[in-house]
Amino acid sequence: MAKEKNTIPYKIYLTEEELPTRYYDVRADMKTKPAPLLNPKTLEPMTADELETVFCKELVKQELNTSKRYIDIPTEIRDFYKMYRPAPLVRAYCLEEKLDTPAKIYYKFEGNNTSGSHKLNSAIAQAYYAKKEGLKGVTTETGAGQWGTALSMACSYFDLDCNVYMVKVSYEQKPFRREVMRTYGANVTPSPSMTTEIGKTINAKFPQTTGSLGCAISEAVEVATKTAGYRYVLGSVLNQVALHQSIIGLETKKALEKYDIEPDIIIGCAGGGSNLAGLIAPFAGEKLRGEKNYKILAVEPASCPSLTRGKYAYDYCDTGMVCPLAKMYTLGSQFIPSASHAGGLRFHGMSPIISELYEQGIIDAVTYEQTEIFDAAEKFARCEGILPAPESSHAIKAAADEALRCKETGEEKTIVFGLTGTGYFDLKAYEQFNNGTMSDYIPTDEEIQKGLDALPVV
């Protein structure tokens, strides 16, 4: 159990010397591994050679690894990390007092960098491997903009071209994210665009569409595979991204151990699954090995509920159906979230690692509507002094609910959640909430079934 309250500082910092030197791959401790990616044409497991037409060679090795528990972090990446890492683990004393709960609440804050989110952890790694391979540049997609912002920063650092396809509704709703990307030298295109064959097809099939991550992925992959010297990089979902994000969980675990703190509940928001996978990795590993029995909770939006209402099946990762098929909890690659959904976490599917952990019962999942997560965000901001990203606010809401249950039962549980970033580029959504014009949208069973009906037959 944790030490007495007055012995735990507000912020637990690790030193630079305590910065992890290796990533941890939780798949090494999974008896049942996530299913392999499939070639969309042959439906056979993707080979390294096939994946290398899309991704960097070293990233392909990381993607396909299932047995090596630890992967060394190159010195160049660790040196970059030192600009903003180790990230603090914060005791939410003010939130605890506001909730009048016996629970102890901690959050791992990942917003202490210009990109404002955890996404930079993987962006710098992927940019490093692209530069090491001698590439000219990379292409990618972005939804709310955190990933595109992070990648543009990483590419600028390594002097790489960066082409970002940004979901059209976010491109229009979040112009400041777009401008940060451009400031760091990225070329930003609203998706679906009329500059790619897939973009033209999607626009013809879905006139007036506001776009989706699946659409943007298709465009980015098309450009990468047709342009010499370029590869595609992804900010979530894939195993390689979960690997890089494990630095979050490794730091969190080391900070807790520094004060003999034993967590009971670990909570993270879940869209594609990268931050959640990273935060929970070492804790899930202990649970898989039978050493501990934490409650691990994924929190997703009610408007895009892949874990709680999706199907565990092979599906395309993109709307254009050109990417490898992944076995994951999915709403179908043709599912497009409502344009009124401002809370992020918009991807139609979930990380294969998170999906398999959920299937095995290692983690649980809950959903919230966006007005209630923005309400939680404002309460958190007033208590803790940080304006959270809407995505992070899903975890805040779940952590507060768990703390209130402790108030009802009198249990002194220790709760740890991921505060994945800041919300200063999401003020349009906050404005809607404050003005009372924000609405909730929950897709009907018929709408979800329409997306599931388009799943490939594997």
C-alpha positions in Angstrom: 0.0 0.0 0.0 1.0 3.6 -0.4 2.9 5.5 2.3 1.1 8.2 4.4 -0.4 11.0 2.4 2.0 13.7 3.5 5.1 11.7 2.4 4.0 11.6 -1.2 4.9 14.7 -3.3 2.5 16.3 -5.7 4.8 15.3 -8.5 7.0 12.2 -8.6 9.9 12.8 -10.9 12.5 10.3 -12.2 16.0 11.5 -13.0 17.5 11.4 -16.5 19.5 8.4 -15.4 16.3 6.6 -14.5 14.9 7.1 -18.0 14.1 3.6 -19.5 16.8 2.3 -21.8 14.6 -0.4 -23.4 11.0 -0.7 -24.6 8.9 -3.6 -23.3 6.8 -5.7 -25.7 3.9 -7.2 -23.8 3.3 -9.8 -26.5 6.3 -11.7 -25.2 4.3 -12.5 -22.1 1.0 -13.4 -23.9 0.5 -17.1 -24.3 -2.1 -16.4 -27.0 -0.5 -13.8 -29.3 -2.4 -11.2 -31.3 -3.3 -12.6 -34.8 -0.9 -11.7 -37.6 -1.6 -9.0 -40.2 -2.9 -10.5 -43.4 -2.2 -9.5 -47.0 -5.5 -7.9 -48.3 -5.1 -9.7 -51.6 -4.0 -13.2 -50.6 -5.3 -13.3 -47.0 -2.0 -14.9 -46.0 0.1 -13.5 -43.1 2.1 -10.5 -44.2 5.8 -11.2 -44.7 8.6 -8.8 -43.8 9.3 -8.1 -47.5 5.6 -7.2 -48.1 5.5 -4.9 -45.1 8.7 -3.2 -46.1 7.0 -1.7 -49.2 4.9 0.4 -46.7 7.0 0.6 -43.5 10.6 1.2 -42.5 12.6 -2.0 -42.2 13.4 -1.7 -38.5 9.8 -0.9 -37.7 8.8 -4.0 -39.6 11.0 -6.1 -37.3 9.3 -4.5 -34.3 5.9 -5.1 -35.8 6.5 -8.8 -36.3 8.3 -9.5 -33.0 6.3 -11.6 -30.6 9.0 -13.2 -28.4 11.6 -10.7 -27.6 10.6 -9.0 -24.3 12.8 -5.9 -24.4 14.0 -3.8 -27.3 16.9 -1.3 -26.8 16.1 2.4 -27.2 18.8 4.0 -29.5 20.8 6.7 -27.9 19.6 9.3 -30.4 16.0 8.6 -29.4 16.8 8.7 -25.7 18.6 12.0 -26.1 15.5 13.5 -27.7 13.3 12.0 -25.0 15.4 13.9 -22.4 14.0 17.2 -23.7 10.6 16.3 -22.1 11.1 13.0 -20.3 10.9 11.4 -17.8 7.3 12.7 -17.5 5.9 13.4 -14.1 3.5 11.1 -12.2 1.2 13.5 -10.3 -0.8 12.9 -7.2 -4.3 14.5 -7.7 -4.7 15.7 -4.2 -7.1 18.5 -5.2 -9.3 16.2 -7.2 -9.4 13.7 -4.3 -10.5 16.5 -2.0 -13.1 17.7 -4.4 -14.5 14.2 -4.8 -14.3 13.6 -1.0 -13.0 10.1 -1.7 -10.7 7.9 0.3 -9.2 6.7 -3.0 -5.7 7.9 -3.9 -5.5 9.2 -7.5 -2.4 9.5 -9.7 -2.1 10.6 -13.3 0.8 10.2 -15.7 1.0 13.5 -17.5 2.2 13.2 -21.1 1.4 16.8 -22.2 4.8 18.4 -21.3 6.0 18.9 -24.9 5.0 21.2 -27.7 2.9 18.6 -29.5 0.9 18.5 -26.3 0.5 14.7 -26.1 2.1 11.3 -25.8 2.3 10.9 -29.5 5.8 12.3 -29.7 7.1 9.1 -27.9 6.5 7.1 -31.1 6.9 9.9 -33.6 10.5 10.5 -32.8 11.2 6.8 -32.9 9.6 6.3 -36.3 11.3 9.4 -37.7 14.6 8.2 -36.4 14.3 4.8 -38.2 13.2 6.5 -41.4 16.2 8.7 -41.3 18.5 5.8 -40.5 17.1 4.0 -43.6 18.0 7.0 -45.8 14.5 7.9 -46.7 13.5 11.4 -47.9 10.2 11.6 -46.0 7.1 10.0 -44.6 3.4 10.2 -45.0 0.7 9.8 -42.3 -2.8 10.6 -41.3 -4.1 12.5 -38.2 -7.5 12.9 -36.6 -7.6 15.5 -33.9 -4.1 16.5 -34.8 -1.9 15.4 -31.9 -0.2 12.7 -34.0 0.4 15.0 -37.0 1.8 17.7 -34.7 4.1 15.2 -33.1 5.3 13.7 -36.3 5.9 17.1 -37.9 8.1 18.0 -34.9 10.0 14.7 -35.2 10.5 15.0 -38.9 11.8 18.6 -38.5 14.3 17.3 -36.0 15.7 14.7 -38.4 15.2 16.9 -41.6 12.6 14.7 -43.2 9.7 15.6 -45.4 6.3 15.1 -43.7 3.0 14.8 -45.5 -0.1 14.7 -43.3 -3.6 13.8 -44.4 -5.9 15.3 -41.7 -9.5 14.2 -41.2 -11.5 16.9 -42.9 -13.8 17.7 -40.0 -10.7 18.1 -37.7 -8.9 20.1 -40.4 -11.8 22.6 -40.3 -12.6 22.4 -36.5 -9.0 22.6 -35.3 -7.1 25.1 -37.6 -4.4 25.8 -34.9 -3.3 22.2 -34.8 -3.0 22.4 -38.6 -0.9 25.6 -38.3 1.5 24.0 -35.8 2.1 21.2 -38.2 2.8 23.7 -41.0 5.1 25.7 -38.7 7.2 22.6 -38.3 7.3 22.2 -42.1 4.6 19.6 -42.7 2.3 19.6 -45.8 -1.2 19.2 -44.4 -4.1 18.0 -46.7 -7.8 17.7 -45.6 -9.0 14.1 -46.1 -10.6 12.7 -48.2 -8.9 14.9 -50.8 -9.0 15.0 -54.5 -5.3 14.5 -54.8 -5.3 10.7 -54.6 -7.2 8.0 -56.4 -8.6 6.7 -53.1 -9.6 10.1 -52.0 -11.5 10.7 -55.3 -13.2 7.3 -54.9 -14.3 8.0 -51.3 -15.6 11.4 -52.2 -17.7 9.9 -55.0 -19.0 7.1 -52.7 -19.7 9.4 -49.7 -20.5 12.9 -51.1 -20.1 15.7 -48.5 -18.3 13.3 -46.1 -16.4 14.8 -43.2 -13.8 12.1 -43.4 -12.5 9.5 -41.0 -9.1 8.2 -39.9 -9.7 5.2 -42.2 -10.0 7.5 -45.2 -6.9 9.5 -44.3 -4.9 6.3 -43.8 -5.8 5.1 -47.3 -4.6 8.3 -48.8 -1.3 8.4 -46.9 -0.5 4.8 -47.8 -1.3 5.4 -51.5 1.1 8.3 -51.6 3.8 6.5 -49.7 3.7 3.4 -51.9 3.8 5.4 -55.1 6.5 7.8 -54.1 10.2 6.8 -54.2 12.0 7.5 -50.9 8.9 7.6 -48.7 7.3 5.3 -46.2 4.1 5.4 -44.3 4.1 5.8 -40.5 1.1 5.4 -38.1 0.4 7.0 -34.8 -1.6 4.3 -33.1 -3.1 0.7 -33.5 0.1 -1.1 -34.8 2.3 -3.2 -32.5 5.4 -1.1 -33.2 3.5 2.0 -31.8 2.4 0.2 -28.7 6.0 -0.8 -28.2 7.3 2.7 -28.3 4.6 3.9 -26.0 5.6 1.4 -23.4 8.0 4.0 -22.1 4.9 5.6 -20.4 4.1 2.5 -18.4 7.7 1.7 -17.6 8.2 5.2 -16.2 4.9 5.0 -14.3 5.8 1.7 -12.7 9.3 3.0 -11.7 7.8 6.1 -10.2 5.2 4.2 -8.2 7.9 1.8 -6.9 10.0 4.8 -5.8 7.4 5.4 -3.0 6.2 1.8 -2.5 2.9 2.6 -4.1 0.8 -0.4 -5.2 -1.9 0.5 -7.7 -5.3 -1.2 -7.7 -6.8 0.3 -10.9 -5.0 1.5 -14.1 -7.1 3.5 -16.5 -6.5 4.8 -20.0 -8.6 6.3 -22.9 -8.8 4.1 -26.0 -9.2 5.1 -29.6 -6.6 3.2 -31.6 -5.1 2.0 -28.4 -1.5 3.3 -28.4 -1.4 5.3 -25.2 -3.5 2.7 -23.4 -1.2 -0.1 -24.6 1.8 1.9 -23.5 0.5 2.8 -20.0 -0.7 -0.7 -19.1 2.1 -2.7 -20.7 4.2 -3.6 -17.6 1.2 -4.0 -15.4 -0.6 -6.2 -18.0 2.7 -8.2 -18.2 2.6 -8.9 -14.5 -1.1 -9.9 -14.7 -0.3 -12.2 -17.6 2.5 -13.8 -15.7 0.2 -14.3 -12.7 2.2 -12.0 -10.4 -0.4 -9.3 -9.8 -4.2 -8.8 -10.4 -4.8 -5.2 -11.3 -8.1 -3.9 -12.6 -7.2 -2.4 -16.0 -9.8 -0.3 -17.7 -10.1 1.0 -21.3 -12.4 4.0 -21.8 -13.8 4.8 -25.2 -16.4 7.2 -26.6 -20.0 6.1 -26.9 -20.0 7.5 -30.5 -17.1 5.2 -31.6 -17.3 2.1 -29.3 -15.2 -0.5 -31.0 -14.4 -2.6 -27.9 -17.9 -2.5 -26.3 -20.0 -2.7 -29.4 -17.7 -3.9 -32.1 -16.8 -7.4 -33.4 -13.5 -9.2 -32.9 -12.7 -10.0 -36.5 -10.2 -9.4 -39.3 -10.8 -6.0 -40.8 -9.1 -3.4 -43.0 -7.4 -0.6 -41.1 -8.4 1.9 -43.7 -11.6 2.9 -45.5 -10.0 2.4 -49.0 -9.3 -1.3 -48.1 -5.7 -1.2 -49.3 -3.9 -1.8 -46.0 -3.2 -5.1 -44.3 -6.0 -6.7 -42.4 -5.7 -6.8 -38.7 -7.7 -8.9 -36.3 -9.2 -6.4 -33.8 -12.3 -5.2 -32.2 -13.8 -3.1 -35.0 -16.9 -1.3 -36.1 -16.0 -1.9 -39.7 -13.7 0.1 -41.9 -16.7 1.8 -43.6 -17.9 3.2 -40.2 -17.6 7.0 -40.1 -18.2 8.7 -36.7 -20.7 11.5 -36.5 -19.3 14.9 -37.4 -20.7 16.2 -34.1 -18.2 14.0 -32.2 -15.6 16.4 -30.9 -13.9 14.2 -28.3 -11.3 12.4 -30.4 -10.7 8.6 -30.3 -12.4 8.3 -33.7 -10.7 5.2 -35.2 -13.1 2.4 -36.2 -10.9 -0.4 -34.8 -8.7 -1.1 -31.8 -5.0 -2.2 -31.4 -4.6 -5.9 -32.0 -2.7 -6.1 -28.7 -5.5 -4.3 -26.8 -8.1 -6.3 -28.6 -6.5 -9.6 -27.6 -6.0 -8.5 -24.0 -9.7 -7.6 -23.9 -10.7 -10.9 -25.5 -8.7 -12.7 -22.8 -10.3 -10.7 -20.0 -7.0 -9.1 -18.9 -8.6 -5.7 -19.4 -12.2 -4.3 -19.1 -13.9 -1.5 -21.1 -16.5 1.2 -20.5 -17.9 4.0 -22.7 -19.0 7.6 -22.0 -20.9 10.2 -23.9 -19.0 13.4 -24.8 -20.9 15.9 -22.7 -20.1 13.9 -19.6 -16.4 13.7 -20.4 -16.2 17.4 -21.0 -18.0 18.0 -17.7 -15.3 15.8 -16.1 -12.6 17.7 -18.0 -13.8 21.1 -16.7 -14.0 19.9 -13.1 -10.5 18.4 -13.4 -9.1 21.7 -14.9 -10.6 23.7 -12.0 -9.0 21.3 -9.5 -5.7 20.4 -11.0 -4.8 23.4 -13.1 -4.4 21.5 -16.4 -6.8 21.8 -19.3 -7.0 18.2 -20.5 -7.3 16.9 -24.0 -10.8 15.6 -24.7 -9.3 12.2 -25.3 -7.7 12.2 -21.8 -11.0 13.3 -20.3 -12.5 9.9 -20.9 -9.9 8.5 -18.5 -10.5 11.4 -16.1 -14.3 10.6 -16.0 -13.6 6.9 -15.4 -11.1 7.6 -12.6 -13.5 10.0 -10.9 -16.3 7.3 -11.1 -14.0 4.7 -9.6 -13.0 7.1 -6.8 -16.7 7.8 -6.1 -17.3 4.1 -5.8 -14.6 4.0 -3.2 -16.4 6.8 -1.4 -19.5 4.6 -1.3 -17.7 1.5 -0.1 -15.1 3.2 2.1 -12.3 1.4 0.2 -8.9 3.2 -0.1 -8.0 2.0 -3.6 -5.1 3.5 -5.5 -6.1 4.7 -9.0 -3.6 5.5 -11.8 -4.8 7.0 -15.1 -3.1 8.4 -18.2 -3.5 12.1 -18.9 -2.4 11.8 -22.5 -2.2 15.5 -23.3 -3.5 19.1 -23.1 -6.6 20.5 -24.7 -5.5 24.0 -25.7 -6.1 23.2 -29.4 -9.5 21.8 -28.6 -11.1 25.1 -27.4 -13.8 25.0 -30.1 -15.1 21.8 -28.5 -14.9 23.4 -25.0 -16.7 26.4 -26.4 -19.6 24.2 -27.6 -19.7 22.6 -24.2 -19.7 25.9 -22.4 -22.4 27.3 -24.7 -24.6 24.3 -24.2 -24.5 23.5 -28.0 -22.6 20.3 -27.7 -24.7 17.2 -28.3 -24.2 13.5 -27.7 -24.5 11.0 -30.4 -24.7 7.2 -30.0 -24.8 5.2 -33.2 -27.8 2.9 -33.5 -27.5 -0.8 -33.8 -28.5 -0.5 -37.4 -25.6 2.0 -38.1 -23.1 -0.2 -36.4 -24.4 -3.3 -38.2 -24.0 -1.5 -41.5 -20.3 -1.1 -40.8 -20.0 -4.7 -39.6 -21.7 -6.0 -42.7 -18.8 -4.7 -44.8 -16.3 -6.8 -42.9 -14.1 -9.0 -45.2 -14.7 -12.7 -45.3 -11.6 -14.3 -43.9 
